[in-house]
Amino acid sequence: MTQPGVDQKLLDQNIRELQEWLRNAWQQLADPSLTAFSRRELRNQMKQCNADLRMQLQAASKQMLSQPAASGKIFAKPELRILA
């Protein structure tokens, strides 16, 4: 069985890589020396990357919702005594 922390780290890494790729693609798209065909291909790749990023974000969101809070604090009703 895989550890939840490992899966979360992998998802976070994938999300960061996809975001960085999209950031670079936008900069590349601004290059005036690109041909119309190159621009179209880059936009198609960006759409696919965007879809992949959304899937990764949804998976990360589901994983975070399914895991209990890992803070280690358990809130319980305190025992109260009345001191006179």
Steps between C-alpha positions, in 0.01 A plus 500: 500500500634845411537771755265799467784749547690353206196525275441859605863591431478343156178687422654827620807442285288421192288811556809721532654352185182551298467858623861572409454346155193716437683812621784430255256420220330838542836672472585294195165584341592868517801439275435678167723260309260206547320385190122463491537122509733516802259729683209267432699197619612684812142604579385139457771382738402773745137383493609144574730616778219709646270195502772293669552774758129507581498122548800522733338781698176303536692193615689709755176654622334160540802366683506794739129461574528127561790530745433610857689799631856394572559763763512242777268706721189330622239726645299339775261624759706611800428371848381794703493524877350772710740614765356666809 
